Amino acid sequence: MGGCNRWPVLRRCRGASVADLHSLWRPPRDGFAAEGCRYCDRMSRFHNVAGGSIMLLVLGLTTTFGAPATGLKRVESSRFVGQYVATDRITPTDIATAVDTSVPARLALAVLSEGLADSGAPAWHAAGYTGAGVKVAILDVGFDGIDNVPADDLPADLLEMAFDSDGIIDKLTDHGTQMAEIVHDVAPDAELILVTFADEKFAEAVAWMEFAGVDVVTFSMEWTDGPLDGTHWTAPIIQRSIDGGIAWVVAAGNSADKHHNGTTMDVDGDGWIEVTSGGIEHNRFTIDSGDKAEVSLSWNDPTTDLDLCLFDMELFDSDGQPTQIECTENRQGFGELATEILTLANETGARHNYSYGVTRRSGPETTYETRTWGTSPLEFANPAASIGVPGNMADVITVGAVNWRTEKLQSYSAWGPNHMGDRKPDVVGPDQITTSAWAGVDNLGTSYAAPHVAGLVALIRSAAPDLTPAQVKARLTSRASRANDPDYKYGWGVARLGSLPSTIATIRGHWAETAIDWAFTAGITDGCPTLGDLTCPELAVTRDEMARFLWRFRSLPLATVSAVFADVPSDATYGPAVDFLAEAGITLGCTATTYCPDGTVTRAEMAAFLWRLEGSPAGSTSAGFSDVAADFFAGPAIDWLLASGTTTGCTPTSYCPGGTVTRAEMFTFLQRLDSAD
């Protein structure tokens, strides 16, 4: 169905309320989803067609879903599988159709996520930006307990959509319910749409979300099948929706310490692939008594046939070899899915040692990955490139997990890069938080980090609806905690909102946009002295502002004396900052008895302020600026600014010491100092 006029239809459908969407939807005709077109036909109606299995796992750490773990740390379910037996070969059509539903009764209490405070969201809420007008879809496998959530923890009106055989939203787990609560905490006025789906209806579900005018999708699951090189069957479906304007926020996964990748090399020619050097062919792990685990194998070359085998490492044959429990026997190499999956239940009555091995039946050498769920960390774990599908897609916003208290990366949070070499994850968000049904329980997993970031995206899109998904992603990464030093563990760092929404339009495209947002987020400034919460980037910095900027920048204490200068009133808001700077010798005043708070700050004075603030460090060499004399009072400070990378001068050969310092310049200098720390 070519030539579809996409954007006018999208805008028209976005004008419809979510309550009307059932009556507006008509499922895709042949070619409809592929073209990414949208229907908005009031004469058509939504209907469901035959469903199937969901080849998905929920991103968590154990296979016990429901009861809190010991030590009040509840770990989300890692896998949704049908019948667990001692070993169970799973083919691609058998994966994930049911889940243990024996969830103990719990009292739902109103809870606000602990991950909210440091994101900058409270300041946006206080300024009136709460996600109004934005539609967020929670795409999940279950919304159990949705009717029992306290009134304040979810919107009063929710739209539920099920793309499966019965058209009834699945409630096999409360995983999706918790995701919805977290999004609501961060973006309380965003419209939430709860969506469950069967695997073969995924394309229709995504097409419906485009039709419905969804702005943000949060997805805390991953597919266990391959390939992992960006060509997974879901990739073009998701990519089309991103190109159509939907921002996807996807959990990175919890496989960092339960992941291994390598090349299918068989050095000794015995048919078994070496896991690591020294001829090691077994990768060991343990399973706790009564627990059920899964091991998956994926590879990138569809012409290669690999098999996965499990071994009991405490039971040996007469030759001293560990007992082989089971192997997959699925035929690959002729276009079949390049994946194998085995499940295993430990019924020994105690923690038990197992391993897996991989054999290449036919086809060329290729790269492969193995992952486990419900096990201990692997003996030979390789966290690099452990992000799964679809978190490995370049254009989704991939979210790892940090402890909300310490902002330290969780050991299980998957690492990048993806298999295409892109830096992943994009940002990290908080986990180890509580939700209403799990009040007082730490919830672990990247599942919980992703909806926090999805809520931030909803706030951004509410304040700046013209931003594309790529621009939203760029805004998040440029304002994250490690924006100047990204890596493959934290990405660009903990997601932060940046400046208040009222400043977004005024500074977009400004050369100091990132530094200005950083100053607002860090609390160094809370607005412009003449225009409220705007930024006024070109306004000259006054001496009273300079005192407050430095005091807040280094979180300086109160002075032991006050009223040092005659022209600083005792009740002045900047008074404590000036008093401390004077006591610490950072300022000498404009005279012995006055500070001149309304005076503007020159570039020379700014250099002296910063130099003294940092303890008067020595510059490595003379700056050599033509307009800075050797005996100039601020000479050592300017030398240090250049040596530390805080300034490059106003031109390559001059510093312009008598020029005034603008707010944009000041925030840039401070951000550079902060990055150097």
C-alpha positions as CSV (number, residue, x, y, z in Angstrom):
1,M,0.0,0.0,0.0
2,G,2.3,2.7,-1.2
3,G,2.0,6.5,-1.2
4,C,0.4,6.7,2.2
5,N,0.2,10.3,3.5
6,R,1.4,9.5,7.0
7,W,1.8,12.7,9.0
8,P,-1.7,14.3,8.3
9,V,-3.3,11.0,9.3
10,L,-1.2,10.8,12.4
11,R,-2.1,14.3,13.5
12,R,-5.8,13.6,12.9
13,C,-5.8,10.5,15.0
14,R,-3.9,12.2,17.8
15,G,-6.8,14.6,18.0
16,A,-9.0,11.7,19.2
17,S,-9.3,10.9,22.9
18,V,-8.1,7.5,24.1
19,A,-11.7,6.7,25.1
20,D,-12.7,6.9,21.4
21,L,-9.8,4.8,20.0
22,H,-11.7,1.4,20.2
23,S,-14.3,2.7,17.8
24,L,-11.7,4.3,15.5
25,W,-9.4,1.4,15.0
26,R,-9.3,-1.0,12.0
27,P,-6.5,-3.6,11.9
28,P,-4.0,-3.4,9.1
29,R,-4.8,-4.7,5.7
30,D,-2.0,-6.4,3.7
31,G,0.9,-4.0,3.4
32,F,-0.6,-1.5,5.9
33,A,1.9,-2.1,8.7
34,A,4.8,-2.3,6.4
35,E,4.0,1.1,5.0
36,G,3.4,2.6,8.5
37,C,0.2,4.2,7.4
38,R,-2.6,4.9,9.9
39,Y,-6.4,4.7,9.7
40,C,-8.7,7.1,11.4
41,D,-12.1,5.8,10.2
42,R,-15.0,6.3,12.5
43,M,-17.0,3.6,10.6
44,S,-14.5,0.9,11.4
45,R,-14.0,-1.0,14.7
46,F,-11.2,-2.7,16.5
47,H,-11.2,-6.4,16.5
48,N,-8.9,-9.2,17.5
49,V,-7.8,-12.2,15.4
50,A,-6.1,-15.5,16.4
51,G,-3.4,-15.1,18.9
52,G,-0.3,-17.1,19.9
53,S,2.6,-17.4,22.1
54,I,4.8,-14.6,23.4
55,M,8.5,-15.2,22.8
56,L,9.5,-12.8,25.5
57,L,11.0,-12.6,29.0
58,V,10.4,-10.0,31.6
59,L,13.7,-8.4,32.6
60,G,14.5,-9.7,36.1
61,L,16.8,-11.8,38.1
62,T,15.0,-15.0,39.2
63,T,12.2,-17.2,38.0
64,T,10.2,-16.9,41.2
65,F,7.5,-14.4,40.4
66,G,5.3,-13.2,43.2
67,A,6.7,-13.7,46.7
68,P,9.3,-11.3,48.0
69,A,12.8,-12.7,48.2
70,T,14.5,-13.0,51.6
71,G,16.0,-9.8,53.0
72,L,13.0,-7.8,51.6
73,K,14.4,-7.7,48.1
74,R,11.8,-8.7,45.6
75,V,13.2,-9.8,42.3
76,E,11.0,-9.7,39.2
77,S,10.3,-12.7,37.1
78,S,12.9,-13.5,34.6
79,R,11.1,-15.8,32.2
80,F,7.6,-16.7,31.2
81,V,7.5,-20.4,30.3
82,G,4.8,-23.0,30.0
83,Q,5.4,-26.3,31.6
84,Y,8.6,-26.6,33.6
85,V,10.1,-30.1,33.8
86,A,13.6,-31.3,34.8
87,T,14.6,-30.4,31.3
88,D,12.4,-29.0,28.6
89,R,13.5,-28.4,25.0
90,I,11.7,-25.3,23.8
91,T,11.2,-24.6,20.1
92,P,10.5,-21.1,18.9
93,T,6.7,-21.9,18.7
94,D,6.6,-23.2,22.3
95,I,8.1,-20.2,24.1
96,A,6.4,-18.4,26.9
97,T,2.7,-18.9,27.1
98,A,2.1,-19.1,30.8
99,V,3.4,-18.2,34.2
100,D,3.1,-19.3,37.8
101,T,0.1,-17.4,39.1
102,S,0.4,-18.4,42.7
103,V,0.9,-14.9,44.0
104,P,0.3,-14.4,47.7
105,A,-2.2,-11.7,48.7
106,R,-0.7,-8.3,49.4
107,L,-2.0,-5.1,50.7
108,A,-1.7,-2.3,48.2
109,L,-0.4,1.0,49.8
110,A,0.1,4.3,48.1
111,V,3.8,4.6,47.3
112,L,5.8,7.3,45.4
113,S,8.9,5.9,43.7
114,E,12.1,6.8,45.5
115,G,13.7,7.2,42.1
116,L,11.8,10.4,41.4
117,A,13.7,13.0,43.4
118,D,17.1,13.1,41.7
119,S,15.6,13.1,38.2
120,G,14.6,16.8,38.3
121,A,10.9,15.8,37.9
122,P,9.7,17.5,41.1
123,A,10.9,20.9,39.9
124,W,9.1,20.3,36.6
125,H,5.9,19.3,38.4
126,A,6.1,22.4,40.6
127,A,6.4,24.5,37.5
128,G,3.2,22.9,36.1
129,Y,4.7,20.4,33.7
130,T,3.3,17.0,34.5
131,G,3.0,15.2,31.2
132,A,-0.5,16.5,30.2
133,G,-1.3,15.8,26.6
134,V,1.2,12.9,26.2
135,K,0.1,9.3,25.7
136,V,2.4,6.6,27.1
137,A,1.9,2.9,26.2
138,I,3.0,0.3,28.7
139,L,3.7,-2.7,26.5
140,D,3.9,-5.7,28.7
141,V,2.7,-9.3,29.4
142,G,0.4,-8.7,32.3
143,F,-1.4,-6.2,34.5
144,D,-2.6,-8.2,37.5
145,G,-3.9,-6.2,40.4
146,I,-4.6,-3.2,38.2
147,D,-8.0,-2.8,39.8
148,N,-6.6,-2.8,43.3
149,V,-4.0,0.0,42.9
150,P,-4.6,3.0,45.2
151,A,-6.3,5.8,43.5
152,D,-3.4,8.2,43.5
153,D,-1.0,5.7,42.0
154,L,-2.6,5.5,38.6
155,P,-4.8,7.8,36.4
156,A,-8.5,7.5,36.9
157,D,-9.0,6.5,33.3
158,L,-6.9,3.8,31.7
159,L,-7.3,2.3,28.2
160,E,-6.6,-1.4,27.9
161,M,-5.8,-3.1,24.6
162,A,-5.1,-6.8,24.1
163,F,-3.7,-8.2,20.8
164,D,-4.3,-11.9,21.2
165,S,-6.9,-14.6,20.7
166,D,-9.4,-13.5,23.3
167,G,-9.0,-9.7,23.3
168,I,-8.8,-9.6,27.1
169,I,-5.8,-7.9,28.6
170,D,-3.6,-10.5,30.3
171,K,-3.3,-10.5,34.1
172,L,-0.9,-13.3,34.6
173,T,1.6,-11.1,36.4
174,D,1.6,-7.6,38.0
175,H,4.8,-6.6,36.2
176,G,3.0,-4.2,33.8
177,T,1.0,-2.8,36.7
178,Q,4.2,-1.8,38.4
179,M,5.6,-0.3,35.2
180,A,2.4,1.8,34.9
181,E,2.7,3.1,38.5
182,I,6.2,4.2,38.0
183,V,5.4,6.1,34.8
184,H,2.5,7.8,36.6
185,D,4.8,8.8,39.5
186,V,7.1,10.6,37.0
187,A,4.4,12.0,34.6
188,P,1.2,12.1,36.7
189,D,-1.0,13.7,34.0
190,A,0.1,11.6,31.1
191,E,-2.5,9.3,29.6
192,L,-1.6,5.7,30.1
193,I,-2.5,2.8,27.7
194,L,-2.0,-0.8,28.9
195,V,-1.2,-3.1,26.0
196,T,-0.6,-6.9,26.0
197,F,0.0,-8.9,22.9
198,A,0.8,-12.3,21.3
199,D,3.9,-12.7,19.3
200,E,2.4,-12.8,15.9
201,K,0.2,-9.8,16.8
202,F,3.2,-7.6,17.7
203,A,3.1,-5.7,14.4
204,E,-0.6,-5.0,14.8
205,A,-0.1,-3.8,18.3
206,V,2.6,-1.4,17.2
207,A,0.5,-0.2,14.3
208,W,-2.4,0.4,16.6
209,M,-0.1,2.5,18.9
210,E,0.9,4.6,16.0
211,F,-2.7,5.0,15.0
212,A,-3.7,6.0,18.6
213,G,-1.1,8.8,18.7
214,V,1.1,7.2,21.3
215,D,4.1,9.4,22.1
216,V,6.1,7.1,24.3
217,V,6.4,3.3,24.6
218,T,8.0,1.8,27.7
219,F,9.1,-1.8,27.1
220,S,10.7,-3.8,30.0
221,M,11.1,-7.2,28.2
222,E,13.3,-8.8,25.7
223,W,13.2,-11.6,23.1
224,T,15.4,-14.6,23.7
225,D,15.8,-15.6,20.1
226,G,18.4,-14.2,17.7
227,P,19.9,-12.8,15.7
228,L,21.4,-10.1,17.8
229,D,22.9,-8.0,15.0
230,G,20.0,-5.7,14.5
231,T,18.1,-7.9,12.0
232,H,15.7,-9.4,14.5
233,W,12.2,-9.7,13.1
234,T,10.9,-7.0,15.5
235,A,13.5,-4.4,14.5
236,P,11.8,-3.1,11.3
237,I,8.4,-2.9,13.1
238,I,9.8,-0.9,16.0
239,Q,12.0,1.3,13.7
240,R,9.0,2.3,11.6
241,S,7.2,3.5,14.6
242,I,10.2,5.5,15.8
243,D,10.5,7.0,12.4
244,G,6.8,7.8,12.7
245,G,7.3,9.8,15.9
246,I,7.1,7.3,18.8
247,A,9.9,7.3,21.4
248,W,10.7,3.8,22.6
249,V,12.2,3.4,26.1
250,V,13.6,-0.1,26.5
251,A,15.2,-1.9,29.5
252,A,18.7,-3.0,28.8
253,G,18.3,-6.4,30.5
254,N,19.8,-8.1,33.5
255,S,22.3,-10.4,31.8
256,A,25.6,-8.7,32.6
257,D,26.8,-11.5,34.9
258,K,24.9,-14.3,33.2
259,H,26.0,-13.7,29.6
260,H,28.8,-15.0,27.5
261,N,29.8,-14.4,23.9
262,G,32.4,-15.9,21.7
263,T,33.3,-17.5,18.4
264,T,32.4,-21.0,17.5
265,M,36.0,-22.2,17.5
266,D,36.7,-25.9,18.2
267,V,40.5,-25.9,18.7
268,D,40.9,-29.5,19.7
269,G,38.5,-30.8,17.0
270,D,36.3,-32.8,19.5
271,G,33.1,-31.1,18.3
272,W,32.7,-28.9,21.4
273,I,33.2,-25.2,21.3
274,E,35.8,-23.8,23.7
275,V,34.3,-21.3,26.2
276,T,37.6,-19.8,27.0
277,S,41.3,-20.5,26.5
278,G,42.9,-23.7,27.9
279,G,40.4,-26.0,26.3
280,I,37.6,-25.2,28.7
281,E,34.3,-26.4,27.1
282,H,31.9,-26.1,30.1
283,N,30.5,-22.8,31.5
284,R,29.4,-23.5,35.1
285,F,26.6,-22.1,37.1
286,T,24.4,-23.1,40.1
287,I,20.7,-23.3,40.6
288,D,19.1,-23.0,44.1
289,S,17.0,-25.9,45.4
290,G,13.5,-25.8,43.9
291,D,14.3,-23.1,41.4
292,K,13.8,-23.3,37.7
293,A,16.3,-21.8,35.2
294,E,16.7,-21.3,31.5
295,V,19.7,-21.3,29.3
296,S,19.5,-19.7,25.8
297,L,21.9,-19.8,22.8
298,S,21.7,-17.4,19.9
299,W,24.0,-16.8,17.0
300,N,24.3,-14.6,14.0
301,D,24.8,-16.8,10.9
302,P,21.6,-18.5,9.8
303,T,23.5,-21.0,7.8
304,T,25.2,-22.5,10.9
305,D,23.6,-25.2,13.1
306,L,24.5,-25.1,16.8
307,D,23.2,-27.3,19.6
308,L,23.0,-26.5,23.3
309,C,23.6,-29.1,26.0
310,L,23.2,-29.1,29.8
311,F,25.4,-31.1,32.2
312,D,25.3,-32.2,35.8
313,M,28.6,-31.1,37.3
314,E,28.2,-33.2,40.4
315,L,27.4,-36.5,38.7
316,F,30.1,-38.2,36.6
317,D,30.3,-41.2,34.3
318,S,32.8,-44.0,34.5
319,D,35.3,-41.9,32.4
320,G,35.1,-39.1,34.9
321,Q,33.0,-36.9,32.6
322,P,30.0,-34.9,33.8
323,T,26.7,-36.4,33.0
324,Q,24.9,-34.9,30.0
325,I,21.3,-34.1,31.0
326,E,19.9,-33.0,27.7
327,C,20.7,-31.4,24.4
328,T,18.6,-29.6,21.9
329,E,18.1,-31.3,18.5
330,N,16.4,-28.5,16.5
331,R,17.5,-28.4,12.9
332,Q,19.0,-25.0,11.8
333,G,21.1,-23.7,9.0
334,F,18.4,-23.5,6.4
335,G,16.6,-20.3,7.4
336,E,15.3,-21.5,10.8
337,L,15.6,-19.2,13.9
338,A,19.2,-19.2,15.1
339,T,18.3,-19.9,18.7
340,E,18.2,-22.8,21.2
341,I,16.6,-22.7,24.6
342,L,16.6,-25.3,27.5
343,T,14.9,-25.0,30.9
344,L,16.0,-26.9,34.0
345,A,14.5,-27.4,37.4
346,N,16.7,-28.2,40.4
347,E,14.9,-30.9,42.3
348,T,17.9,-32.3,44.2
349,G,16.9,-30.7,47.5
350,A,20.0,-28.5,47.7
351,R,21.9,-25.9,45.6
352,H,23.4,-27.8,42.7
353,N,26.2,-27.3,40.1
354,Y,25.5,-27.4,36.4
355,S,27.1,-26.3,33.2
356,Y,26.3,-25.9,29.5
357,G,28.2,-26.6,26.4
358,V,27.8,-25.7,22.7
359,T,28.5,-27.9,19.7
360,R,28.6,-26.9,16.1
361,R,26.8,-29.5,13.9
362,S,27.3,-27.8,10.5
363,G,27.9,-24.5,8.8
364,P,30.6,-21.9,9.0
365,E,32.1,-20.4,12.2
366,T,30.1,-17.6,13.6
367,T,29.7,-15.5,16.8
368,Y,27.3,-16.7,19.4
369,E,25.9,-15.6,22.8
370,T,24.6,-17.5,25.7
371,R,22.5,-16.2,28.6
372,T,21.0,-17.8,31.7
373,W,18.0,-16.8,33.9
374,G,17.4,-18.1,37.4
375,T,21.0,-19.1,37.9
376,S,24.1,-17.8,39.7
377,P,26.5,-15.7,37.7
378,L,28.3,-17.7,35.1
379,E,31.8,-19.0,35.8
380,F,32.9,-17.4,32.6
381,A,30.7,-14.4,32.3
382,N,31.3,-11.7,29.7
383,P,29.2,-8.6,30.4
384,A,30.3,-6.8,27.2
385,A,27.5,-6.6,24.5
386,S,25.0,-8.3,26.9
387,I,22.1,-6.0,25.9
388,G,19.3,-8.0,24.4
389,V,16.5,-7.5,21.8
390,P,15.1,-4.8,21.3
391,G,17.3,-2.8,23.7
392,N,20.2,-3.3,21.2
393,M,18.5,-1.2,18.6
394,A,20.4,2.0,17.8
395,D,17.4,4.4,17.9
396,V,15.6,3.1,21.0
397,I,16.4,4.7,24.4
398,T,18.1,1.8,26.2
399,V,18.1,2.0,30.0
400,G,20.4,0.3,32.5
401,A,19.9,0.2,36.2
402,V,21.6,1.9,39.2
403,N,20.7,1.7,42.9
404,W,18.6,4.8,43.5
405,R,20.4,5.5,46.8
406,T,24.0,5.3,45.5
407,E,23.7,5.7,41.7
408,K,26.1,2.7,41.5
409,L,25.5,0.4,38.5
410,Q,23.8,-2.8,39.5
411,S,26.0,-5.9,38.8
412,Y,23.3,-7.4,36.6
413,S,22.6,-4.3,34.4
414,A,23.6,-5.3,30.9
415,W,26.5,-3.6,29.1
416,G,27.0,-2.3,25.6
417,P,28.0,-1.9,22.9
418,N,25.5,-3.5,20.7
419,H,26.6,-5.9,17.9
420,M,26.7,-3.0,15.5
421,G,29.2,-1.1,17.6
422,D,26.8,1.6,18.9
423,R,27.3,2.9,22.4
424,K,24.7,1.3,24.7
425,P,23.0,1.7,27.1
426,D,22.0,5.3,26.4
427,V,21.3,6.2,30.1
428,V,20.7,4.5,33.4
429,G,17.7,4.9,35.7
430,P,16.9,4.0,39.3
431,D,15.8,0.6,40.6
432,Q,15.6,-1.0,44.0
433,I,12.5,1.1,44.5
434,T,9.1,0.3,45.9
435,T,5.6,0.2,44.3
436,S,2.2,0.0,45.9
437,A,1.8,-3.8,45.9
438,W,5.4,-4.2,47.1
439,A,5.6,-1.4,49.7
440,G,8.7,-1.8,51.8
441,V,10.3,-4.2,49.3
442,D,13.2,-3.4,47.0
443,N,12.3,-4.2,43.4
444,L,15.4,-5.0,41.4
445,G,15.9,-5.0,37.6
446,T,16.3,-2.8,34.6
447,S,12.5,-3.2,34.2
448,Y,12.1,-0.7,37.0
449,A,14.6,1.8,35.6
450,A,13.0,2.0,32.1
451,P,9.6,3.4,33.2
452,H,11.3,6.1,35.2
453,V,13.1,7.3,32.0
454,A,9.8,6.8,30.0
455,G,8.2,9.2,32.4
456,L,11.0,11.8,31.9
457,V,10.5,11.4,28.1
458,A,6.8,12.1,28.6
459,L,7.6,15.3,30.5
460,I,10.0,16.4,27.8
461,R,7.5,15.7,25.0
462,S,4.7,17.5,27.0
463,A,6.9,20.6,27.3
464,A,8.4,20.4,23.8
465,P,6.0,18.3,21.6
466,D,7.9,19.2,18.4
467,L,10.9,17.2,19.4
468,T,11.5,14.1,17.4
469,P,12.5,10.8,19.2
470,A,16.1,11.4,18.1
471,Q,16.0,14.9,19.6
472,V,14.5,13.6,22.8
473,K,17.2,11.0,23.1
474,A,19.9,13.6,22.4
475,R,18.4,15.9,25.1
476,L,18.5,13.1,27.7
477,T,22.0,12.0,26.9
478,S,23.4,15.5,26.9
479,R,22.0,16.2,30.3
480,A,22.7,12.9,32.0
481,S,25.2,12.7,34.8
482,R,28.1,11.4,32.7
483,A,27.4,13.4,29.5
484,N,31.0,14.3,29.1
485,D,32.4,10.8,29.7
486,P,30.1,8.1,28.4
487,D,31.0,4.5,28.6
488,Y,29.4,1.1,27.8
489,K,28.1,0.5,31.4
490,Y,26.3,3.7,32.3
491,G,26.0,5.1,28.8
492,W,25.8,8.8,29.2
493,G,24.9,8.4,32.9
494,V,21.8,8.8,35.2
495,A,19.0,10.4,33.3
496,R,18.2,14.0,34.3
497,L,15.6,16.4,32.9
498,G,17.8,19.5,32.8
499,S,16.5,23.0,32.9
500,L,12.9,23.8,33.6
501,P,10.5,23.6,30.7
502,S,10.1,27.3,30.4
503,T,13.7,27.6,29.4
504,I,13.7,24.9,26.7
505,A,12.5,27.0,23.8
506,T,14.6,30.0,24.7
507,I,17.9,28.2,24.8
508,R,17.4,25.5,22.2
509,G,20.3,25.8,19.8
510,H,22.3,28.1,22.0
511,W,26.0,27.4,22.0
512,A,25.9,26.9,25.9
513,E,22.6,25.0,26.0
514,T,24.1,22.0,27.8
515,A,25.9,24.1,30.3
516,I,22.8,26.1,31.1
517,D,20.7,23.0,31.6
518,W,23.4,21.6,33.8
519,A,23.4,24.7,36.0
520,F,19.6,24.5,36.5
521,T,19.7,20.8,37.2
522,A,22.6,21.1,39.6
523,G,20.8,23.8,41.5
524,I,23.5,26.4,40.8
525,T,20.8,28.7,39.5
526,D,17.1,28.7,39.7
527,G,16.3,31.5,37.3
528,C,17.1,34.8,35.8
529,P,17.1,37.9,38.1
530,T,15.0,39.9,35.7
531,L,12.8,37.2,34.1
532,G,11.9,34.6,36.7
533,D,12.7,31.1,35.7
534,L,14.1,31.9,32.3
535,T,17.9,31.6,31.7
536,C,18.9,35.0,30.3
537,P,22.1,33.5,28.9
538,E,23.5,36.8,27.6
539,L,22.9,38.7,30.8
540,A,26.1,39.9,32.5
541,V,26.8,38.1,35.8
542,T,26.7,40.4,38.9
543,R,28.9,40.0,41.9
544,D,26.0,38.9,44.1
545,E,25.1,36.2,41.6
546,M,28.8,35.2,41.4
547,A,28.8,34.6,45.1
548,R,25.7,32.4,45.0
549,F,26.9,30.5,42.0
550,L,30.2,29.6,43.7
551,W,28.5,28.8,47.0
552,R,26.0,26.4,45.4
553,F,28.6,24.9,43.0
554,R,30.8,23.7,45.8
555,S,28.0,23.2,48.4
556,L,29.9,25.6,50.8
557,P,29.1,25.9,54.5
558,L,27.9,28.9,56.4
559,A,30.4,31.4,57.6
560,T,31.2,31.8,61.3
561,V,30.7,35.6,61.0
562,S,28.2,37.7,59.1
563,A,27.7,41.2,57.8
564,V,31.3,41.5,56.6
565,F,30.6,44.2,54.1
566,A,28.6,47.4,54.7
567,D,26.7,47.1,51.5
568,V,25.5,43.5,52.0
569,P,22.2,43.7,54.1
570,S,21.9,41.1,56.8
571,D,18.7,39.7,55.2
572,A,20.1,39.6,51.6
573,T,19.5,36.2,49.9
574,Y,23.1,36.2,48.7
575,G,24.4,37.3,52.1
576,P,25.5,33.9,53.4
577,A,27.4,33.2,50.2
578,V,29.3,36.5,50.3
579,D,30.1,36.1,54.0
580,F,31.6,32.7,53.4
581,L,33.6,33.8,50.4
582,A,35.0,36.7,52.4
583,E,35.9,34.5,55.4
584,A,37.6,31.9,53.1
585,G,39.6,34.6,51.3
586,I,37.9,33.9,48.0
587,T,36.8,37.6,47.7
588,L,38.4,40.7,49.1
589,G,35.5,42.9,48.2
590,C,35.6,45.8,45.8
591,T,36.9,47.9,48.7
592,A,38.0,47.0,52.2
593,T,34.4,47.6,53.5
594,T,32.2,47.1,50.5
595,Y,31.4,44.2,48.1
596,C,29.5,46.1,45.3
597,P,26.9,43.3,44.9
598,D,25.3,45.0,41.9
599,G,28.6,45.4,40.0
600,T,29.2,43.2,37.0
601,V,32.0,40.6,37.0
602,T,34.9,41.0,34.5
603,R,36.6,38.0,33.0
604,A,39.7,38.8,35.1
605,E,37.6,38.9,38.3
606,M,35.9,35.6,37.3
607,A,39.3,34.0,36.9
608,A,40.4,35.2,40.3
609,F,37.2,34.0,42.0
610,L,37.5,30.5,40.5
611,W,41.2,30.2,41.2
612,R,40.8,31.1,44.9
613,L,37.8,28.8,45.1
614,E,39.9,25.9,44.0
615,G,42.7,26.7,46.4
616,S,44.9,28.9,44.2
617,P,46.5,26.0,42.1
618,A,49.4,26.7,39.9
619,G,49.1,26.8,36.2
620,S,51.6,24.6,34.3
621,T,52.9,27.4,32.1
622,S,52.1,31.0,31.3
623,A,49.0,31.3,29.3
624,G,50.8,33.7,26.9
625,F,47.7,35.7,26.1
626,S,48.8,39.0,24.4
627,D,46.4,41.1,26.6
628,V,47.5,39.6,30.0
629,A,50.7,41.3,31.3
630,A,53.2,39.2,33.2
631,D,52.5,41.1,36.4
632,F,48.7,41.3,36.0
633,F,46.8,40.6,39.3
634,A,44.8,37.8,37.7
635,G,47.7,36.3,35.7
636,P,48.3,33.1,37.8
637,A,44.5,32.5,37.8
638,I,44.3,32.9,34.0
639,D,47.3,30.6,33.6
640,W,45.5,28.0,35.6
641,L,42.2,28.4,33.8
642,L,44.0,27.6,30.5
643,A,46.0,24.7,31.9
644,S,42.9,23.1,33.4
645,G,40.9,23.4,30.2
646,T,38.4,25.8,31.8
647,T,39.1,28.5,29.2
648,T,40.6,28.8,25.7
649,G,40.5,32.6,25.7
650,C,38.1,34.9,23.9
651,T,40.4,34.4,20.8
652,P,43.3,32.0,20.4
653,T,45.7,34.8,21.4
654,S,43.7,36.9,23.9
655,Y,41.7,36.5,27.1
656,C,39.8,39.8,27.1
657,P,40.3,40.3,30.9
658,G,38.2,43.5,31.0
659,G,35.2,42.0,29.3
660,T,32.1,41.2,31.3
661,V,31.1,37.5,32.0
662,T,27.7,36.4,30.7
663,R,25.6,33.8,32.5
664,A,26.2,31.4,29.6
665,E,30.0,31.8,29.9
666,M,29.8,31.4,33.7
667,F,27.8,28.2,33.5
668,T,30.2,26.9,30.9
669,F,33.3,27.6,33.1
670,L,31.7,25.9,36.1
671,Q,30.6,22.9,34.1
672,R,34.1,22.4,32.8
673,L,35.4,22.6,36.3
674,D,32.8,20.0,37.4
675,S,33.8,17.7,34.5
676,A,37.5,18.0,35.5
677,D,36.6,16.8,39.0
